[in-house]
Structures are given as structure tokens and as C-alpha cells.
């Protein structure tokens, strides 16, 4: 596979962009080698600057649930762009988008649009603190809620990929208000509540972790968090930036049967455009300015191009819920095929999946939290990643990321992926 143009671009990029990339995981440092520079994408496929085609299992980290350059979204963006790309003033489309999110999601009374998942999570935490009058929050090791200061304590995703335990620039004052527990460890959360009585404003959690691989909540864990929050007057925040509108029309709340006080969104609600949102119970959301005194603002919040792209995507998902079964069937097909070839390989492995999220771990023990995810062999994943890449399969370039399926994938694509995995494992064995 020729990637000479990608190599040239990466060398050029490093002169003007830190590390040559605008988001750290893209640098390929976890897996080694030179990152692939993409020229275009369509459906289930990415095409790089050297003309190579890849079956895509990143889907822009989730939002391309219907495939790249999905025609209705492209057409809607083109139609709206001629009117202007931003107004900095209200539009009817913002109302329609908020109403659609409310209609699809249980327990969401009001919604505030923002420009990224990071901004959504940051704003939800500020709102929880303003609502409760408390300062401390609880997050879970390996969970990534964006790069705002309070979240960069034992975070997943790129922070885990680069093994950054302490982030320079995050002050001790901010860090001391972020308490961490192990995912799926309800007693650990209770210990923090006992140690800091009446001080916890919020518990924020990825309902299905996607930033240390795909890791599922164990039975009773999310329900237990909900009960603890009810008992202690704590705001329960579900970070659905990855799972929202992907696991079900109503996201993880609907799929897993647990309701949050606040929910954060990103990615899919913009149809791939930069966007985010947070929403939840009216009693809490009415504390956001201008209705209340908790200040949050953004010039590009509710940007019309992002709104029409997101609305077009979500409305299709609302009207065609069969998409979720199709995605789940495809994910099950892929999982079963990978399971067969990994069993034949004969070395330890773990495959986790739910809905259209899946991850492979080279581990001899269950992967249920950040510690067990970190104990898997990143060295083997690195070799597997590059072997798959050479065969035209584009996986997340980190063992700490979930794979995301899109509905443009065909059975032929899945068979090609399974065959590539079989050949890659044979290559590793050699």
C-alpha cells in the first residue's frame, strides 16, 4: 500500500501544527507509523490522498451513523448554506431541533445547544454546581468528557492513549474538586460520598464507556448511581456524546432504562458538523441564563448549518427506527465472525459490544473498567491495527477507543473485515 502523499503531508503539517494533527489520537503515536490523510469519504468508505480505500470503523467517532456524505444531509446543508452559515441570532430551526430531541429522549424537558461535546459536558457541570451550591464532582477512571480542566483527571480517550496521568495547566484547585472512582464499582462511589458528605454536586458517567474501548455497565451499576444521587441530592449526568441517538432513538437512557437529571450530546446531533447540546429536567435547566443566573453562551450555538444537518439525521432515525436493528444485526454479524477467527487463533482476547459499538482487547481477563482495559496488550493491538490497515480496514488508532459501525456497511464489507482479521492474526502468529 502506497502512502507516500500522507507521509509528505504529515512532515509538512508538523511545521505548523503541534504534532502535525489537530486532535492527539490522530497522530498514530499509540500504534506507531504515519497517520493517513483523508481526501474524501462516501458511505462506509474513506479514501486517502494516495487513492487507497478503507472500510471505516470510526465513523468520525460516531456521528456518521448513516454513512459518510449521506445525500439528504449534504442536500440540506447546500440549501441552507446559500442563506448564510451563521447569524448569531435565533432561528426557528433551533426550536425544531430542541423539540425533536425532547420528543426522542425520555426525561429531557429543555435543551441548550452548544458547539461541541466538551462544551456540553463543561456547561452541564457548571449548571449542576450552580443548582446544588456544591463544588465537587465524581467522574470515572478512563471516562472522557472532553478536554475541559475538571475532566482531565484520570481521563480516557487520547489522555489514556498517551498515558498522560497529570495534565500541565490544570491547577490543583480544579483537580481537587474532581473525585474519581472505578467504573462499575458502586461501593467505591459510596466511599466517596461518605468521605465528602454534602459536597458532591454531580456524578457524570458515560453510560456505555467508549473511551477505553467499548465497556458495558454491569447490571445494577447505573441504577445504583441513580439511587445514590436521589438519596444525596446529587445531579446525575449521563454523557451521551457517543451513545446518544446511536444505541436507540432515545440513546442509552432508553436502551438501558435509566433516567438522568442532565444529558450531554454531541456528534450525531450535528450530522457530523461541530455541535453539542445539554438538556434535562426543567427544574435544573431553568437555572441557565437568561432564565437563571448560571451563565453559558456561544456565538455559534444553534448554528443553522449544524442544526439542519443534525435535524435531517435525527428525523430520519426517528421515522425509521428499524435502522437500529439493522445496525445491531450488522454488529452481531461482525462480532460473531471476529469471535470465530480469534478462537481459531488460540490466544487470549475479549470482544465487547452493545448496539453498534464494539471493541477488541488482547486480554486474558474480562475488560470491565479502565484498569482491566489498561492491562490488555497494546503491543498486540498495534500490530493488529497496522495489519488491518494494510488490508483496507480503518480502525481507531488506539486500543482505548470503541469502534463505531455505520449503516452503509454491507455484509460484503463485514465479510471483508472478518477475512482481513483472519489474515492479520495469521500474520501476527508468523
N, C-alpha and C positions, 0 to 999 in steps of 0.2 A: 504493500500500500504506500503510495507516494503522498507525503505530507509536507513537501518542501516549502510550499507557499505559507502554510501555517507556521512553520519554523521561522521563516523570514519575518512574518508579521509579529510573532512573539518577540523576536530580537528587537524589532523596531519599537514595539509597544513599551518595552522596559525602559526606554529612554525618556518617556513622557508620562507613563502611568505606573504607580508603585507596584512592583512585582509583575507588571505587564498586564494586569487584569483589574477589573472594577468590582469584583467580589472574590474573596480569597480562594474558595474551593476551586474556582475555575483555573487556578494556576497549576493544577495537577500535582502539587507537591506531595500530597498524600500517596499518590500512586506512581509518581515519577514520570519523566518524559515531558513532551511538549504538548501544551493544550491545543485542541483542534479549534480552528477559527471557522465559524459557520457563515455561509453566504446566504442560504435561504432554507425554508422548510415548507413541507406540504404534507398534510395528512399525518401519517405515522413516521415520516422520514425527515431526517436532517441531511443537508448537502453542504460539504465544506468547501473552502476556497480552492482546494485541489481537485474538486469534482467527485470526491468519494461520497457514497450514500450510506447512511446509517439508519437502522431501526432504532427509534428513540424511546428510551425508558425514563427520561427525565420530565418531558412534557412541560418544560420551563418551570420545573419544580412544582408542578401540579396543575396550573390553570388551563392547560390545553387539553381539557378532558374530552373534547370532541375532535381533537386533532389540530394540527397547525394550519393556519390560513383558511380556517373554516369559512366557506363562502358567505353565509349570512352575516357574520361578524365583519368580514372585510367590506362587504357592500354597505353595511350600516355605518362603518367608520368613514368610508368615502363620501357618503351622502351628508353626514354631519360636518365633516371637516371643511366643506366649502362655506359653511356659515361662520366658522371661526373655531379655533382649537381651545379657546379659553375666554371666559367672560369676567370671572371674579365677581359674579352676581348670581342670584338664584335662577334656576330653570325648573320647568315642570317635570323634566326628566328625572331630576333628583328625587322628587316626590314619588314618582312612579317606581323608581328603584327601591326606595325605602319601603314602599307599600308591598312590593314583590318580595323583599327579604322577610318582612313581617308575615306575609301570607305563607311562606315556605317554611319558616322556622318557629318551632314551639317556644313560647316564653319570651319572645322579643317584642316589646311594646314600642320602642323608639330606637332610631338608628342615627348615628352621626358618621358621615363619610369623611375619610382622610385619604392620604396618598400612598400609604404603604402598610404592610403588616406590622412593622416595627412601630410606626406611629400609632397604630390602633392599640397595640399592647401597652405602649407607654402611656397613652391617654386613659386607657381603662384603669391602670394602676393609680394614676393621679386622681381619677374620679373616685375610686374606692377609698383612697386616703381622705379625700375631701368629704366624702359621705360619712365615713366612720369616725373621723377625727383621730385616727391612729396612723402610725408611720411604717411599721414593719410588714413585710410580705413573705410568704412562703412560696418558693418555686422548687422544682425537682431537678436533681442532678442529671445532666445530659439533655435537658429540655431547652430549646432555643426559642426565645420570644422576640428576636430582633436584637439589634446592637445598641439599644439604649442602656445607659450605665447600670440601672438596677438589675438588668438581666444577664450581665456578663460575669456572673458568679456561678462557677461550675456549669457552664452552658454546653449545649451540644452543637451540632452542625459544624460550621467552619472552625469554631473555637476548639471543639474536640478534635477535629481533623488535624489542626496544627499543634495540639497538645499545649495550648495556652491555658494555664491554670489561674494566673493573675494578670489582668489586663492593665497595663500602664495607662494612666489618665482617668481611671475610675478611683475616686477618692475613698479613703477608709470610711468616711462618714456615710457615703452612699452604700458601700459594701455591708456595713454593719446592720443596715436595715433590711438586707436580703438574707433570709434564712433558707437553708436548703435541706431537703430530705431525699431519700432514695425513692424512685418511682416504684409503685406497688408496695410500699412499706407504710401501711396505715399506723402501726404503733409508733413509728418514727415521727410522724406528723403529730400524733398525740403528745409525744415527749416535748416537742417544740411549743405546743400550746400550753403545756404545764410549766415550761421554763419561762415563758413570756406571757403571763396571764393578762388579758385585756389589751394587748399591744399589737395584735395582728389585724391589719386592715383587710388583707386579701390572700387567698390561695389561688395561684394561677397554674394551670396544668394543660399540657397537650393531651386531650382525651385518648388519642392513639398517638404515641410518640413517633415522630417522623424524622427526627434529627439525631438519632443514634441507631439508625435502621428503623424498620417498622416494628414497634414493640407494643403489644396489646395490653390494655388494663386487665388485671386479674379480676375474677368475679368478686364483687363487693367493694372494690377499691374506690371507684368513682362515687358509688352510693355512700360509702363511708365518709368520703370527703364532704359530700353534700350534707350529711348529718352533722358532722363536726362544725361546719360553717353555720348551720341553723342554730346549733346549740350555743355557739360562741359569738354570734352576731358578726360573722366574717363574710365578706363578699366573695362568692365563689365564681371565678373567671375561667371559662373554657377558651383556650387558644385554638380556634378552628381555622387558622390561616391556611393550613394544609387540608384539614378534614372537612371544612365547611363546604356543603353542596357537592362534595366528592363521594362521601360514604353513603349519602342518601340525600333526597331533596332538602331535608332538614338537618343535614350534617350528622355529626356524631351524637348530638343531643337526641335526634330521632332514632338513629341506628342503635344506640346503646341504652336509650331510655333513661337518660339523666338530664335534669334541667339546671342551667346555670343562672346566676344573677346577671352576669355580663358575659358577652361573647365577642371575640375578636375575629375579624375576617380579613382576607387579602386575596391576591392571586386570581382565583376563578371569578370573583365578582367583578373583575375588570376585563374578563375575556382575554387576559394576557397583557393588558395595559397596566401601568403603575397605579395601584389603587389599594385601599384598605377601608375598613369600617369597624366600628364597635357599636354594640347595641345591647339592650336588655330591658330590665324592669323599669317602668315609668318612675317608680318611687326613687330610683337611683339616677336614672338618666336626666331627670328634671333638674339635677344639680349642676348640669353643664351650662356654661354661658351660651347664649344670653339669658336663658331661663333661670340659671342659678349662678353661683359665684366661682365654680371650678372652671378656670379658663382653658380653652383649647381653640385653636384657629389654624387655618391654612388656606393660602391663596388658591391652590389647585384642588382643594377638597370639592368633590362633586363635579370634577372636570367633565365637560359634556362628551368628549371622545371616550373617556374611560367608562362613563355611565352607559352610553349606548352600546358599547362592546359588552359590558357586563350584563346589561339588561337583556340583550339578544341571547346571550348564552344561558342565563338563568331561566328566562321564559321558556326556552326550548326544553330545558331539563324539567321544568315544572309540567309542561304539557306532554312530555314524553318520558315518564318515569321508567319505562322499560329499558332505557339506557343503562340504568344502574344494574339491572340483572344481566344485561349483555356484558358490561364491564366485569362484573363479578364472575360470570361464566368464563370469560377470557382469562381472568387472573387465576381461576381454579385450574383451567387447562394448562396454563404456563407452570403453575406450581406443581401439578401432577407430573408434567414432563420433566421438570428440573429434578423433582424428587427421584424419578426413575434413574436418571443419569448419575445423580450424586450417590445413590445407593450402589449402583454398579461400580462406581469409582472406589468405594470402600473406605473412604476417610471420613472423619467426623465433620458434620455440617448441621446447620439449623436453618430452616426456611420459615419465616414468619410472614403472615399475610392477613389482611382484612379488607373486604371490598376490592378496590382497585389499587391498593398499596401492598407492596411485597418487598422483602429483603432477604439476602442470603448471607449467612455468617459461617465462617470456617471455625466452628467451635464444637467442643465435646460436651457442652452443658447448655441447658436452656438459656435463651437470651431474654431476660425479663426486666432489666434495668441497665443503667449506664455502666456499672461495674462489670456485669457479665458481657455487655457489648464490647467493652474495652479489652476483655480477656480473650476475645476471638483473635485469630491470626490475621493481622492487617497485611503481613508479608504475602500470604497466600492470596488475599483479595487483590493485592496489587498485581500479581502475576495473572490472575484470572481476568481482571479488568482489561489489561492490555491484550491478552489473547482474544477476548471477546471483541475488543475494538478493532483489531486486525481483521476480524471476520464480519465487520459491519454492524456490530451491536454497540450502541452508545448507552452505557450505564452511568449512574452517578459516579464521579471520580473520587469517591470516598466511601469507606466501609461504614461511615456513620450517617448515611443518608438512605431514606426509603426510595424505592423505585416507584414510579407512577405510570400506570397504563392509561392509554387514551383509546377512545372507541373507534378510531380509524384503523387500529391494528386488526389485521386479518388472521385467520387460522394459519395461513401460509407464513405470515410474519412470525407467529408464535412457534411454528414448527422449525423455522429457520433459526430462531433463538435457541431452542432446545438442542438442535443439532450443533450449533456453534458452542454451546456449553459442553456437550459431549466431547467435541474435538478439543476444546480448551483444557478440559480435565485430563484427557489423554496426553496432551502436550505437557501439562504440569507433572504428570506421572513419569514422563520420559526424562 
